[in-house]
Amino acid sequence: MQDKDYIVIVQCDIVMERCSGYFCEKAFNERAGLFSSYHSNKSYRTLYLTCGGCCGRAIHRKLLDLIRTIKKEENVDKKQIIVHLSSCITKDNFHGPVCPHLDYLKTMIVDKLGLDIVEGTYTSKTSEAQRKAGIYKS
């Protein structure tokens, strides 16, 4: 994560109808959960997006626009960008099951755009306990 300067957090469009993204933002600022490998003394740029709704195809257009714009405006290469697919997309939780389009999202982001990804953001203690109890599957 040392070579990354720009973090894009992609959240489920449906979940964002009721979720502010507070816990994902808090986890990033506290360098907790799946943000724990980022340096606490380094300043990162962040951008919060939704997938655009099922099937998630809009994320390709949004990220492509980011790649082109940030290269033109600030000379930031896409190798400096990392995408976090939020836990509401990648994990079974109280928002719902794992996104049925997760593999498609990863294909577009990694294979088509060449960006690195991390699966997850915030790790809920309640959800983790329910995964251990077998209530949630992932």
N, C-alpha and C positions, 0 to 999 in steps of 0.2 A: 504494500500500500504506500510505500515511501515515494514512489514515482507518480502517484496520483495527486492531482491538485483540484479536481472538479468531481463532485459526487452528485449523481442524479438518483433520486429516490422515486421509484415508480410505485404508485399505490393503485389499488383496484378502484375503478370508476364507480362501481356500484357501492362499495364500502364507503367511499368518500361522500356519499349522500348522507351518511350519518356520523362518520368519523372525521374529526378535525385533523388527524395525523399527529396529535400532541405527543403520544408515546414514542413514535418514530423520531420526531424532532428532539425530544428529551433524551432518548437513547444516543442519538448522534452527539448532542452537546455534552453529554456525560461520558462519551466514548464507552458505552455499555453495549451489551448484547453483541450483535454482529458488527458493531463499530469499534470494538475494543482494540483492534489492531491499528487504528489510526493514532498518530502522535497527538498527544494532548496539547503540546506547545506549538503545533503547526496550524496555520490558518488555511481552511479549506473553503472553497466556494461550493454552495449547495443549490440544487434546484429540485423542487418537488413537482412531479407531474402525475397525472393519472394515465392509465393505459389507453384511455379514450372510450372505453366500453367494449363489451364482447364483440368481437373476438380478440380485441387488443391490437388490431392492425394499425390503428392511429399512432401507436408508440413509435413505429418505424418513421413516419413522417415527422413527428415531433423531435425525435433524436437526430434524424438527418438534418433538420433545420438547425438544431443546436450545433452539430458538428461543423456545418458550413459557416454559420454565423460567428461562432467563437473563434474559428480559424481566421476568418476575414477581419473581425473586429479586434481580436486580442492576440492573434497568432498562437492560440492554444491548440495543440495537436490532439487528435482523438485518443492517443495513447495515454494522455494525462487524465482522461475521463473514466470513471468507473460507475456502473449502474447497479444499484441495489434494488432488487425486486422485493417489495415489502412483504412482511410476514403474512399480511392478509391475502397475498397472492400465493405464497409458497408453502403455507402451513395450514392445516386444519385447525380452526379456532372458533371463537364465539361469533365471528363475523360470517363464517360459513366454511365450506370445505375448500381444499386446495383448488386453485383456478383450473378449470378444465382446459384452458388454453395455455398453460404454463410452458409446455414444450414448444409450442408455436412462438410464444414471446421470446424464449431463449434463442430459438433459431433466427428470428429476425434481428435480435440485438447482437448476438455473437457471430453468427455465420454471415448475415447480410451486411451488418454495419461494422463488424470487427471490434466491438467494444467488449471490455471485460465486465463480468457480472458477479455479484454476490447474491445468493438466495437468502433473503431475510433481512430484517432490521431489528425491531424490538422483540425481546423474548419475554412473554408474559409468564409470571410464576404460576398463575392459575391455569393457563393453557398447558404449560409443561406438566403440571400435576395431573391434569386430565389426560394428557398423552400417556403418562406413566400408568395411569389407571385403565388405559385402553378405551377411554371415551372418545378421544381424538386419535386419528390414525397416523398423523405425521407431525 
